[in-house]
Amino acid sequence: MDSARVVYRPHPGISPEQARDARARAWRFVFQCWQESQMAAKRAPTPNGSNERNQRVQQAKEAAMT
């Protein structure tokens, strides 16, 4: 497909500066959501059901048994 799917048409009721600010706010929101999802992924449990804290607890338990 050679045609563009997104077409930008300036809104006649706002200035170019207002349009720029609106785009900046939209991108800030997008990047903030992305960053939050990245942080949540780091805190999420690993596929085997344990996370870093649980691994440390398990290691401490194993060390106490020896």
Stockholm file with secondary structure:
# STOCKHOLM 1.0

chainA/1-66         MDSARVVYRPHPGISPEQARDARARAWRFVFQCWQESQMAAKRAPTPNGSNERNQRVQQAKEAAMT
#=GR chainA/1-66 SS CCSCSCCCCCCTTSCHHHHHHHHHHHHHHHHHHHHHHHHHHHHSCCTTSCCHHHHHHHHHHHHHHC
#=GC SS_cons        CCSCSCCCCCCTTSCHHHHHHHHHHHHHHHHHHHHHHHHHHHHSCCTTSCCHHHHHHHHHHHHHHC
//
